[in-house]
Amino acid sequence: MKKLLLIVLLLLPSFSHADIFAFVGSPLSIELLDRSCADFIEQSEDSEFETICMTRVFNLKYSVGEVLYGSLSDQSIEFIGFYHSWGMPFYTTFEPALIILETYKEDLLLVRIDNLVTKNGQWWVCEEVPEDEFADCTIGRLANEIIAQEINGP
């Protein structure tokens, strides 16, 4: 999962913070597109990063449960996600999910998606998923910390 997200992040050039959106959402629909990530992301000539395209491109529609960063007014949102393997992206099973998007040209592209849990009334991303689905998350980070990291960079 982390490798996929890092590769997608490397694909995206620098954006202003106004182009980042983070929300708690749940999947509504997933559509495999007959397109390449090269249709959505261009490699600039002076970029220090190499563009690595994912195998598959999906149009994802998610319900917006709670906006955590940026301005989203719709109850649902559509965006483009990439996946490095055949089959459906495993991240589409996360419910609820922390979803971080960036605007690139006219498209909203998925930057990061994580499974969320609530702990002490706050959203947490579980970084070590327990084998027992009913057990508490043992290692996690606040969703707001992850959003701040994505906004401010590494």
PyMOL commands that set and color helices and strands:
alter all, ss='L'
color gray80, all
select helices_A, chain A and resi 2-11+17-19+37-39+90-93+143-152
alter helices_A, ss='H'
color red, helices_A
select strands_A, chain A and resi 20-33+56-69+76-83+97-104+107-119+122-128+139-142
alter strands_A, ss='S'
color yellow, strands_A
deselect
rebuild
show_as cartoon
